[in-house]
Amino acid sequence: MTLPHPIHRALVELVGERGVMVEGSALSDYSHDESSFAPVLPLALVKPEAAEQVAAVLALADRFHLPVTPRGAGSSLEGNAVPSAEGIVLSMERMNRVLAVVPEDSTPCATA
């Protein structure tokens, strides 16, 4: 299955052309983690740069009933980063800055 063009176009509008991949080795690279679970090829790989983009991508996925698999480094040994069938991978790798820390619980925040 391939990602429908209207959804692809909407994702590009949300995160930019370089933030959405729908073919090639990128999808294969994000189809598995370090676990023994079988790889699952996602429909798209989406790489937001800001918390607002994450929220917008999640809203779009919800509207079209697309499963979303959030992904950090992909080093899970339990299959946590293996995507759902016919879904998208939401990679956090472009979100590489801590803008603030909540002193009370030492939690990094996406907003200052």
C-alpha positions, 0 to 999 in steps of 0.5 A: 500500500502507498500513502494517498497523495492528499495525505502526503501533500498535507504532511509536506505542508506541515513539516516540509519536503525534506521532512517526509519520505514515502519511498526508498531505503529510508522506509526500510531503515525505519521498519525495524529496531534492534529487537527480533520482531519482523520488520514492517514497512511504514507508509511514510517517515515523518521528521518534524522539527517542532512540537507544533509540527508533532501536534499537527501531524498527530491531528492529521493522522487521527483524522485519517485513522493512520497509526503513528509509531513515535521513534527516538533512536530505534535502539529498542530491544522490545519492538517498540520502534517497529511501526504499525502496518499501514501507518507512519513513523514519527521520528524525533531526530530533528528535534535535537534541542532542549529549550527549557527544563522544568526544575521541579521534575527535571523534565526537558520541555519542547517550549521555552 
